[in-house]
Amino acid sequence: MAEDSMELLSELQEGMNQLQADSPELMAAFVQMDQAAYVEGELERKYKELIGIGIALAVRCEYCMNIHVKNALAEGASRDEILEAAAVAVAFGGSPAMAYLSTTIMKALDAFE
C-alpha cells in the first residue's frame, strides 16, 4: 500500500478503473449506491463525509480515510471538525483507531488542505 496520500488515492483509482473494465455491473451498482448515500437530505454532504471519516477509522480503511478527508475538506469541513469526528471514532476503535488518526488522517490533512 502506498504511503503518500496522493499515491494512495491514485492507486485506488487505478484499481477502480480496472474493476470497471472487468466487472462493469458491479461497479455500476456500487457507484449508484455510493452516490445515493451522499445525496444531501437532512444531513449536508459535509456531515456525511465526517461520518465517513469516523467509520473509515473504525474499520481501518486507509483508502476510505484519505478519500473522506479529501471530500470533507472540499465540502468545507475544517481541520478541527475532521479531528473531532476522528476523536469519536477513537472512542469506539481504541488504540488502532488512534494509530491511524496519528498517521493516515494527519498525513491526509496535510496533503489535501
Backbone torsions as a table, in degrees:
resi	resn	phi	psi	omega
1	MET	NA	141.5	-179.2
2	ALA	-65.9	150.7	177.9
3	GLU	-91.1	-35.2	-176.5
4	ASP	-81.6	137.1	-177.5
5	SER	-59.8	-42.5	179.5
6	MET	-65.1	-42.3	178.4
7	GLU	-64.1	-39.0	-179.6
8	LEU	-61.4	-45.3	179.0
9	LEU	-68.7	-33.9	176.1
10	SER	-64.8	-43.0	177.4
11	GLU	-61.0	-41.8	178.3
12	LEU	-63.1	-45.0	-179.2
13	GLN	-63.3	-40.4	177.1
14	GLU	-60.2	-44.4	179.4
15	GLY	-64.9	-41.3	178.2
16	MET	-65.6	-39.4	177.2
17	ASN	-62.0	-42.4	178.9
18	GLN	-65.8	-41.8	177.9
19	LEU	-64.1	-37.5	176.7
20	GLN	-60.0	-42.1	179.5
21	ALA	-68.5	-39.0	-175.7
22	ASP	-84.6	-30.4	-174.5
23	SER	-145.0	68.6	-175.1
24	PRO	-61.5	-32.4	179.5
25	GLU	-66.9	-41.2	177.7
26	LEU	-62.5	-46.0	-179.1
27	MET	-64.5	-41.2	179.6
28	ALA	-61.1	-42.8	179.5
29	ALA	-65.4	-42.5	179.5
30	PHE	-64.2	-47.3	-178.9
31	VAL	-60.5	-42.9	179.6
32	GLN	-62.0	-45.3	179.0
33	MET	-63.8	-45.4	-177.8
34	ASP	-63.4	-45.0	179.6
35	GLN	-63.7	-39.5	179.2
36	ALA	-63.4	-36.4	-179.2
37	ALA	-67.1	-26.9	-175.3
38	TYR	-103.0	7.5	174.9
39	VAL	-65.8	135.5	178.0
40	GLU	-67.9	131.6	176.9
41	GLY	-137.7	-121.7	175.7
42	GLU	-68.0	-28.7	176.6
43	LEU	-104.9	133.0	173.5
44	GLU	-68.1	154.5	-178.9
45	ARG	-57.4	-36.4	178.8
46	LYS	-54.6	-44.4	-178.4
47	TYR	-70.5	-33.3	176.1
48	LYS	-65.6	-37.3	176.5
49	GLU	-67.2	-38.5	176.6
50	LEU	-63.8	-39.8	174.6
51	ILE	-61.7	-42.2	177.8
52	GLY	-58.1	-39.9	177.7
53	ILE	-61.8	-46.7	-180.0
54	GLY	-60.8	-44.9	179.8
55	ILE	-67.2	-42.3	179.1
56	ALA	-58.4	-41.5	176.7
57	LEU	-64.5	-44.5	-177.3
58	ALA	-63.6	-35.4	-178.9
59	VAL	-97.3	-0.3	174.3
60	ARG	62.6	46.6	177.3
61	CYS	-102.6	101.8	-178.5
62	GLU	-62.8	-36.8	176.9
63	TYR	-60.3	-46.9	-178.4
64	CYS	-64.6	-41.3	178.8
65	MET	-56.5	-47.2	-177.9
66	ASN	-65.8	-46.6	-177.9
67	ILE	-65.9	-37.2	-178.7
68	HIS	-76.9	-31.2	172.3
69	VAL	-64.8	-47.5	179.3
70	LYS	-58.6	-47.5	-178.2
71	ASN	-67.4	-39.1	179.3
72	ALA	-62.5	-43.5	177.0
73	LEU	-61.8	-42.4	179.3
74	ALA	-63.9	-28.4	179.5
75	GLU	-88.3	4.7	175.1
76	GLY	98.2	6.7	177.1
77	ALA	-69.5	142.8	177.1
78	SER	-89.1	165.2	175.4
79	ARG	-56.3	-43.7	-178.4
80	ASP	-63.9	-38.9	177.9
81	GLU	-64.7	-41.2	179.5
82	ILE	-64.7	-43.8	179.2
83	LEU	-66.1	-34.3	177.6
84	GLU	-68.0	-42.5	176.1
85	ALA	-61.9	-40.3	179.0
86	ALA	-65.3	-35.9	179.3
87	ALA	-62.2	-36.5	177.0
88	VAL	-64.0	-40.4	178.4
89	ALA	-63.3	-37.9	178.6
90	VAL	-63.8	-35.3	177.9
91	ALA	-60.8	-29.9	178.9
92	PHE	-92.7	-36.1	-171.7
93	GLY	-96.9	-8.3	176.3
94	GLY	63.2	-146.4	-175.1
95	SER	-58.2	-42.3	178.1
96	PRO	-60.4	-41.8	178.6
97	ALA	-65.0	-39.2	177.6
98	MET	-63.0	-38.6	178.5
99	ALA	-62.9	-44.4	178.5
100	TYR	-69.4	-34.6	176.1
101	LEU	-62.5	-45.7	-175.7
102	SER	-74.5	-12.2	179.0
103	THR	-116.5	-75.4	-172.1
104	THR	-62.2	-48.9	-178.2
105	ILE	-65.3	-43.9	-179.5
106	MET	-64.2	-40.6	176.0
107	LYS	-63.3	-41.5	180.0
108	ALA	-64.5	-41.7	176.7
109	LEU	-59.3	-46.5	-179.8
110	ASP	-64.1	-36.4	-177.4
111	ALA	-74.0	-36.6	-169.9
112	PHE	-105.6	-8.2	178.4
113	GLU	-70.5	NA	NA
